[in-house]
Amino acid sequence: MTFQQLIQQGIPTELPHSKPYDSNINHAPKRKEILSDEEKKLALKNALRYFEPKFHAELLPEFREELEKYGRIYMYRFRPDYEMKARPISEYPGKSEQAKAIMLMIQNNLDYAVAQHPHELITYGGNGAVFSNWAQYLLTMKYLSEMTDEQTLTMYSGHPMGLFPSHKDAPRVVVTNGMMIPNYSKPDDWEKFNALGVSQYGQMTAGSYMYIGPQGIVHGTTITVLNAFRKINKEPKGGLFVTSGLGGMSGAQPKAGNIAGCITVIAEVNPKITKIRHEQKWVNEIHENLDELVAKVRKAQENQETVSLAYLGNIVDIWEKFDEENLRIDIGSDQTSLHNPWAGGYYPVGQTFEESNTMMAESPELFREKVQETLRRHASAINKHTAKGTYFFDYGNAFLLEASRAGADVMSENPTIGREFKYPSYVQDIMGPMCFDYGFGPFRWVCTSGKPEDLQKTDDIACAVLEEMIKTSPEEIQQQMKDNITWIKGAQENNLVVGSQARILYADAEGRMKIAEAFNKAIANGEIGAVVLGRDHHDVSGTDSPYRETSNIYDGSRFTADMAIQNVIGDSFRGATWVSIHNGGGVGWGEVINGGFGMLLDGSDDADRRLKSMLFWDVNNGISRRSWARNEGAVFAIKRAMEAEPNLKVTLPNFVDESLF
Ligand SMILES: NC(=O)c1ccc[n+]([C@@H]2O[C@H](COP(=O)([O-])OP(=O)(O)OC[C@H]3O[C@@H](n4cnc5c(N)ncnc54)[C@H](O)[C@@H]3O)[C@@H](O)[C@H]2O)c1
């Protein structure tokens, strides 16, 4: 059968041969044993409902074995044999170009070069799933291949519920992931409902098919590192940035440090991952000896080198050793996966990687104690450095939250609402006031032709638009505009494309609309093929996350999720090609609600109308909320937006004189 026929077939009518477990691939860790015997039976019944009864007797023991061995039923046997990668859009079968674009994006999220655990359908973050099992993948692709522009596919946490009649301006796909009744949204609930096969963790861009490989995070991290150095009034040259994690997202840090021009020291406990990042040239050197590492850092500081140094070991050892040695750290952070602390996101100090993996599965309670003990040591070592002048920020990985839960010394002495911790989150100090409040966020696009020339042309178009805009941009946003023009000019050289031909930059509402409009014109003129627009959820409006995206909201509304819900509903009726809303992103299940969209530009007048309507809302929704929370940058930005668009009328806050209290 051809690739197209295989897609159209969906779940095969004859059982494929079972597949051997491929140990050359990076696999998800065994998940916690959480189901009772009765619940295991339910999980198996849930899995088998995808298949005709005649296959059940053969599949049951296999699925039972998967559940026992891995804690989940992935249905490995149904993994397709064709190569998993984004193909040019013309190669997908179907009646709807929009649906074909979504197929392309789904395959990109599962590409072996892109996905963290491709056989478990996990794109990044350890548990960020596109689907929970291969039957869901096969069925979804089949639906997409047969749908028209008068139908909408509803996705319930990876499960394709079906095609429903709608209309051409409606989204082709509506994705919800992990939406729970709030009282059932604790980490163990995720383990349980995911193991039962009825809910999944979509992370941010995994379950919404908008992951574009590491480029997105490299860009965001570069902007963060540059602005962190600006925050302490220091040039990156010769400055030292200490952090941890070389995983899906965290691995961007040494590359971003190199682009920013500083010295990066990064700890990683997993030897396989460390080797991959080194081979990819994302980190320059690997060190296993702490004394040698210290000597190397001193030399790099003296010579003001730009270099990134991985330490194969625990991050706590770095903070403690650098304190003993009195090494000056300028900027410090952490990007272990503390949104997932008990299942492999954070490794205890003083034991090997293998010992930890065994303990996690066999003695989860002891593992939990070790993690919390390590968090206390970790925070205490950081405190010693910050007392000597290090600027430390939480990098959106729930470090401060989990450290506080472990009883570490991270609480502020004089807490105010929103400033409970000793240290700010990167959004409180950097991304919030410098980017999000002004509407700057992670606008991205994918060239569906798969041609690098198209990407080059879109880079040129975006750059020309920004260069035109900066001539009249107000002082308040000049720095952001400059950083992004520099980024887009160097984008080809930084060689960041993995998987689909994709690009990211930060732009405000006006910039996003103008770039999209220019792309749509170029498509209409036949200069480039169709383009998918999107963003990650780490943005102005899409995400309500009290310790991350909305951590610089100080009016008490940080724990509400109205903005994210409004955003996805608003995007869906203003022309998005697909929309998604998730419980649980970078900071963990139950800790965040985040939404995203995808939009196909095909050069049509309809696309032009939709992009203007939807992008304007998609950014200004969040600016209005940030402005209502009294964030001054956002008040400035929303007033500017109202001047540009008379139909926008937003309630503005009145400021109260503090002395009245
Ligand atoms: N700041 C952002 O913009 C942003 C964006 C996305 C994700 N995140 C968050 O950052 C975290 C990391 O994401 P990821 O995709 O890289 O996850 P990941 O699980 O792929 O990588 C984390 C890495 O940390 C390593 N690690 C764990 N404990 C360690 C320890 N004590 N010492 C040294 N290394 C250790 C792990 O081996 C792993 O490779 C997540 O919590 C994620 O949600 C932040």
The ligand as an SDF file (V2000), in Angstrom:
LIG
                    3D

 44 48  0  0  0  0  0  0  0  0999 V2000
   11.0070   28.4630   30.2350 N   0  0  0  0  0  0  0  0  0  0  0  0
   10.3770   28.0200   29.2020 C   0  0  0  0  0  0  0  0  0  0  0  0
   10.1670   28.7240   28.2350 O   0  0  0  0  0  0  0  0  0  0  0  0
    9.9390   26.6540   29.2100 C   0  0  0  0  0  0  0  0  0  0  0  0
    9.3780   26.1870   28.0610 C   0  0  0  0  0  0  0  0  0  0  0  0
    9.0170   24.8910   28.0370 C   0  0  0  0  0  0  0  0  0  0  0  0
    9.2150   24.1000   29.1270 C   0  0  0  0  0  0  0  0  0  0  0  0
    9.7030   24.5800   30.2620 N   0  0  0  0  0  0  0  0  0  0  0  0
    9.8550   23.7190   31.4420 C   0  0  0  0  0  0  0  0  0  0  0  0
   11.2120   23.3840   31.6090 O   0  0  0  0  0  0  0  0  0  0  0  0
   11.3130   22.0590   32.1070 C   0  0  0  0  0  0  0  0  0  0  0  0
   12.2150   21.2300   31.2440 C   0  0  0  0  0  0  0  0  0  0  0  0
   11.6030   20.8940   30.0090 O   0  0  0  0  0  0  0  0  0  0  0  0
   12.2510   19.8160   29.0400 P   0  0  0  0  0  0  0  0  0  0  0  0
   11.3350   19.6790   27.8790 O   0  0  0  0  0  0  0  0  0  0  0  0
   13.6660   20.1550   28.7930 O   0  0  0  0  0  0  0  0  0  0  0  0
   12.1540   18.5170   29.9360 O   0  0  0  0  0  0  0  0  0  0  0  0
   13.0500   17.2180   29.8640 P   0  0  0  0  0  0  0  0  0  0  0  0
   12.4540   16.2810   30.8370 O   0  0  0  0  0  0  0  0  0  0  0  0
   13.2210   16.8010   28.4500 O   0  0  0  0  0  0  0  0  0  0  0  0
   14.4890   17.6960   30.3750 O   0  0  0  0  0  0  0  0  0  0  0  0
   14.8410   17.9180   31.7130 C   0  0  0  0  0  0  0  0  0  0  0  0
   16.2200   17.3330   31.9190 C   0  0  0  0  0  0  0  0  0  0  0  0
   16.6600   17.5950   33.2290 O   0  0  0  0  0  0  0  0  0  0  0  0
   17.4960   16.4960   33.6350 C   0  0  0  0  0  0  0  0  0  0  0  0
   17.5710   16.4850   35.0920 N   0  0  0  0  0  0  0  0  0  0  0  0
   16.5850   16.1830   35.9700 C   0  0  0  0  0  0  0  0  0  0  0  0
   17.0010   16.3340   37.2190 N   0  0  0  0  0  0  0  0  0  0  0  0
   18.2910   16.7410   37.1570 C   0  0  0  0  0  0  0  0  0  0  0  0
   19.2360   17.0980   38.1350 C   0  0  0  0  0  0  0  0  0  0  0  0
   18.9350   17.0830   39.4270 N   0  0  0  0  0  0  0  0  0  0  0  0
   20.4580   17.5000   37.7090 N   0  0  0  0  0  0  0  0  0  0  0  0
   20.7660   17.5550   36.3870 C   0  0  0  0  0  0  0  0  0  0  0  0
   19.8950   17.2200   35.4120 N   0  0  0  0  0  0  0  0  0  0  0  0
   18.6580   16.8410   35.7960 C   0  0  0  0  0  0  0  0  0  0  0  0
   16.7720   15.2960   33.0590 C   0  0  0  0  0  0  0  0  0  0  0  0
   17.6220   14.1880   32.9290 O   0  0  0  0  0  0  0  0  0  0  0  0
   16.2620   15.8200   31.7310 C   0  0  0  0  0  0  0  0  0  0  0  0
   17.1110   15.5090   30.6510 O   0  0  0  0  0  0  0  0  0  0  0  0
    9.8910   21.5290   32.1690 C   0  0  0  0  0  0  0  0  0  0  0  0
    9.3610   21.6550   33.4620 O   0  0  0  0  0  0  0  0  0  0  0  0
    9.1840   22.3980   31.2140 C   0  0  0  0  0  0  0  0  0  0  0  0
    7.8070   22.4570   31.4570 O   0  0  0  0  0  0  0  0  0  0  0  0
   10.0900   25.8380   30.3170 C   0  0  0  0  0  0  0  0  0  0  0  0
  1  2  1  0
  2  3  2  0
  2  4  1  0
  4  5  1  0
  4 44  2  0
  5  6  2  0
  6  7  1  0
  7  8  2  0
  8  9  1  0
  8 44  1  0
  9 10  1  0
  9 42  1  0
 10 11  1  0
 11 12  1  0
 11 40  1  0
 12 13  1  0
 13 14  1  0
 14 15  2  0
 14 16  1  0
 14 17  1  0
 17 18  1  0
 18 19  2  0
 18 20  1  0
 18 21  1  0
 21 22  1  0
 22 23  1  0
 23 24  1  0
 23 38  1  0
 24 25  1  0
 25 26  1  0
 25 36  1  0
 26 27  1  0
 26 35  1  0
 27 28  2  0
 28 29  1  0
 29 30  1  0
 29 35  2  0
 30 31  1  0
 30 32  2  0
 32 33  1  0
 33 34  2  0
 34 35  1  0
 36 37  1  0
 36 38  1  0
 38 39  1  0
 40 41  1  0
 40 42  1  0
 42 43  1  0
M  CHG  2   8   1  16  -1
M  END
$$$$
